[in-house]
Each structure stands twice: as C-alpha cells, then as structure tokens.
Amino acid sequence: MTCLLALDTSTDAGSVAVFYKGEVLEDFQLLPRQQAQALLPQIKGLLNKAGVALNQVDALAFGRGPGSFTGLRIAAASIQGLALALDRPVIPISTLEAMAWRAINEQGANKVLTLLDARMDEVYWCAWQAEQGLPVALVTEQLAAPEQVALPVVDTGLAANWTLVGSGACYAERLETSVTARLELQLPDILPSANAIVHLAYQAWLKGELVDAADAIPIYLRDKVTHGS
C-alpha cells in the first residue's frame, strides 16, 4: 500500500503531509524563520499520528520552488537526507502547481493565476487550467515584474473567470488592466501546502515520475538571490 511523505517550507509556513491508505494527514503551521527547527518534530509527530513508521514510506515529496531561498534549501536538504538514509526516491513538486491545486480543489476554481511574492518588486507566476481536478500549466513558470504578467486566451477568450491566488496579490494594483479585467476572485491567503504537494506527488508516483536524492534540487527561477529572500 503506497505511503508518501511530503513537506513544504517555501514560504513562511511549514507543512508536512502523509498519504497512506488513500487518506492524507497534514500538519500546517505558520513558522516564519523557524522551519528548520520545527520540521523534524513535525515529521515525527505526524508519522506517529498516522501510525506509520518512517521505513514504511515509499517515496518523499517536497515543494521544489519557486519560493523563499532559505526555505527551499531547508526542504531540499531535509528530503535529500531522508531519501539517502531510507534509500527512497524523491518527487519534486512545483510550489505554484501546489497553489493552483488548492484553488481548484478547495475553491472550485477552473482557471488559476498563481502569484507568489518574490520580493524585489517581482513575482513568481504561472497560469493554470483545471483538468479532472489537476492543474495544467498554460505557460512556463516565470519571475517577472507585476506589470509583465499576462494571461493566455483560453476557451472563453477574455471572460472574467480567473482566480488569482497567492501572496503576490499584494501587487494586484500593478497588474495590467488586461489581467485584472479577467479576474473573478482573489485569494491572497492560499500558500503552497504539503497536503497539495502529496496529492500531486501521488499522481507523479503513479506515472513513475521519480528522481534520485541527488537530483532533488530547488528551483529558484532567480539566478541571483539575496539574503532574506
């Protein structure tokens, strides 16, 4: 029976989730600058709650970015250490995809614009279409100034049926009117979560989309990162 362990520390939140016997348990906490200290106790506590031993885990998943430079390093290092110790494969999941999954499955969104605050007056962003409950990327994930964000024309053209999610909503006033005119709803509080990541990881598991621990690397999108990002 498949058992997956997922974690995410790409934002100020720290979350861990376990997929076992078709069910998901999650521990999600807002932990600004405390993820490194809290992560292992979270993992141990959640596994105990689920009644799962660490050696029962078949694969490990993590939010590979984009997101906080420090947070992504914490997640990648933790996953690599566990994967090497257990000799298990890793499933890297896009944090933007995880945000889109939450919008689709928790809010019933159909078309999703994910905006994550990248600081330095920039956002990490991508546009998604829901297909059978899963987000499908319509453009490549990008780092850009808010004014450079653009929505693709999908099906209904310029209809106002897009949902904007993520902390990058703080830049909403700087988006082009061609974007804001098509937004139906804004959900700035939706962050990446291990719950979303473990659901997406299960789909990747079924497809055999696994990597070795050495290939579990963060995706920053920004070539130059600054302290505190």
KASUL-V709184 format. One record per residue. PHI is phi in degrees with one decimal (none if undefined). OMEGA is omega in whole degrees, 0 to 359 (* if undefined). BURIAL is I if it has 16 or more other ideal C-beta (glycine too) atoms within 10 Angstrom, else O. Layout:
PHI/OMEGA/BURIAL
PHI/OMEGA/BURIAL
This chain:
none/186/O
-65.0/176/O
-131.1/181/I
-121.5/175/I
-116.8/181/I
-129.2/176/I
-145.2/178/I
-146.9/175/I
-135.7/186/I
-79.6/179/I
-131.1/177/I
-71.0/178/I
-90.3/172/I
-127.1/183/I
-138.6/178/I
-133.2/179/I
-139.7/177/I
-123.2/173/I
-105.8/183/I
-153.1/181/I
55.4/176/O
77.8/181/O
-120.7/182/O
-123.3/170/I
-114.1/182/I
-136.9/169/I
-119.1/182/I
-117.6/181/I
-138.9/171/O
-82.2/188/O
-135.9/181/I
-54.0/176/O
60.6/180/O
-124.1/186/O
-61.6/184/I
-60.9/181/I
-76.9/187/O
-88.8/192/I
-62.7/182/I
-63.7/174/O
-60.6/177/O
-62.2/181/I
-62.0/181/I
-61.5/181/O
-64.2/182/O
-71.0/178/I
-62.5/177/I
-62.3/180/O
-63.3/181/O
-81.2/182/I
71.7/184/O
-120.3/174/I
-84.5/183/O
-57.7/181/O
-75.0/175/O
-85.3/182/O
-70.1/182/I
-86.9/180/I
-157.7/182/I
-120.6/181/I
-121.5/178/I
-151.2/175/I
-75.6/189/I
-85.8/180/I
112.6/4/I
-74.4/179/I
162.2/180/I
-60.8/181/I
-57.1/181/I
-64.1/181/I
-61.5/180/I
-65.6/178/I
-66.2/178/I
-61.8/182/I
-63.8/182/I
-64.6/180/I
-65.3/180/O
-64.5/180/I
-65.9/179/I
-61.2/180/I
-62.1/179/O
-65.8/182/I
-64.0/179/I
-68.6/181/O
-65.2/183/O
-93.8/187/I
57.3/181/O
-121.6/177/I
-77.7/182/I
-121.8/177/I
-124.3/177/I
-78.0/181/I
-125.3/177/I
-63.3/177/I
-67.6/178/I
-67.9/177/I
-64.8/178/I
-63.7/177/I
-63.4/179/I
-64.0/178/I
-59.4/179/I
-62.9/180/I
-63.2/182/I
-72.2/188/I
-91.6/179/I
-102.2/184/O
-119.4/179/O
73.2/180/O
-70.0/179/I
-111.4/176/I
-122.7/190/I
-127.8/171/I
-106.5/178/I
-95.2/178/I
-127.5/178/I
-117.1/182/I
-61.2/179/I
-100.5/184/I
61.7/182/O
55.3/179/O
61.2/179/O
-135.1/177/I
-131.9/165/I
-89.3/184/I
-147.2/173/I
-162.3/178/I
-115.4/188/I
-133.7/174/I
-120.9/178/I
-77.4/174/I
-137.7/181/O
53.1/176/O
80.9/181/O
-118.3/178/I
-80.7/176/I
-116.6/183/O
-69.4/179/O
-98.9/176/I
-141.1/176/O
-78.8/176/O
-64.6/187/I
-140.0/169/I
-112.0/185/I
-158.7/170/O
-70.1/181/O
-53.0/181/I
-66.2/182/O
-95.6/178/O
-70.5/181/I
-139.4/179/O
-95.1/176/I
-74.8/175/O
-87.3/183/O
-129.6/175/O
54.9/188/O
-85.3/174/O
66.2/187/O
-99.9/181/O
-64.2/181/O
-85.5/183/O
-133.9/179/O
-98.7/175/I
-111.4/177/I
-93.7/179/I
-130.3/173/I
111.8/184/I
-64.9/178/I
-68.5/176/I
-61.9/177/I
-64.0/178/O
-100.2/187/I
-55.1/182/O
-68.6/180/O
-97.1/176/O
-70.7/178/I
-64.2/179/O
-62.2/177/O
-64.6/176/O
-92.1/184/I
-62.8/180/I
-67.3/182/O
-103.2/180/I
-88.4/178/I
-95.8/186/O
-152.1/175/O
-121.4/181/I
-128.7/185/I
-67.7/185/O
-86.1/178/O
-78.2/179/I
-115.1/171/I
-59.7/179/I
-143.5/178/I
-64.9/177/I
-59.9/178/I
-64.3/183/I
-63.5/182/I
-70.9/175/I
-64.6/178/I
-67.2/179/I
-64.8/179/I
-63.9/176/I
-63.3/178/O
-66.7/178/I
-60.0/180/I
-62.7/180/O
-90.8/181/O
74.4/182/O
-88.2/185/O
-121.1/176/I
-131.0/175/I
-75.4/181/O
-55.2/182/I
-63.8/181/O
-97.2/178/O
-84.6/186/I
-113.7/179/O
-70.4/173/I
-113.0/186/I
-89.2/187/I
70.7/178/I
-96.9/181/I
-65.5/181/O
-110.5/179/O
-110.9/182/I
-115.5/179/O
-59.2/177/O
88.2/180/O
-74.0/*/I
